[in-house]
Amino acid sequence: MASLVVIGVVAGCAQAVSTPLDASPSTPAVPVSSPPAMLEVPVPPDGEVARALVEGDPLRVSSTSTGSTEIGLGYVVDAVCVARDATTRATYELFVGADAVSGGTIACDGSIHRNTGMTGTGQGVRLEFDPPAEATQAYALVVPSAP
C-alpha cells in the first residue's frame, strides 16, 4: 500500500504523519435547498395608491389601483420577491395613464426593496409586476416616501 509521509515541525519536534494515497476523499456536503419562506403581505398602509400581488400555483398577478397620487408628494415602490434562488430577478413598471414613469429590477431574496417611484401628479397610477417563473410569491406597493 502506497503512503505519503508528511513531516511537520511543531514546537521544535519533528512528527511523521502517514496518509494512504488510495484513501477515498470525503464526500463534500451538498447544500439542501429549503422551501422559500411565505411572505406576509401588509395591509394597505395610509397613502397607498397601487399594489400588485403575485401568488398561487401557477403564479397569478393581480394589480389594484386604490387612489390618485397627491400633487408634489414623493412616492416609492416597496417590492418583495421570493424564489429558491435569491439571485433570481423580478421587474416592475409604474404607469400614469399610458406613460411609464418609473421601473426597476429587484432580487428575489425575500427582502423589501425600496425604490424611487415618482412625484405625485394628482392622477391614479398603475403598477405592473413581472416576476420570473421561479418566484413563489411577490408583491409591490406604491406608497408615499414619507409617512
Sequence and secondary structure as in RCSB ss.txt:
>XXXX:A:sequence
MASLVVIGVVAGCAQAVSTPLDASPSTPAVPVSSPPAMLEVPVPPDGEVARALVEGDPLRVSSTSTGSTEIGLGY
VVDAVCVARDATTRATYELFVGADAVSGGTIACDGSIHRNTGMTGTGQGVRLEFDPPAEATQAYALVVPSAP
>XXXX:A:secstr
  EEEEEEEETTEEEEEEEETT                       TT  EEEEEETTTTEEEEEE  B  TT EE
EEEEEEEESSTT EEEEEEEETTEEEEEEEEESBS  EEEEEEE  SSB EEEEE  TTEEEEEEEEEES  
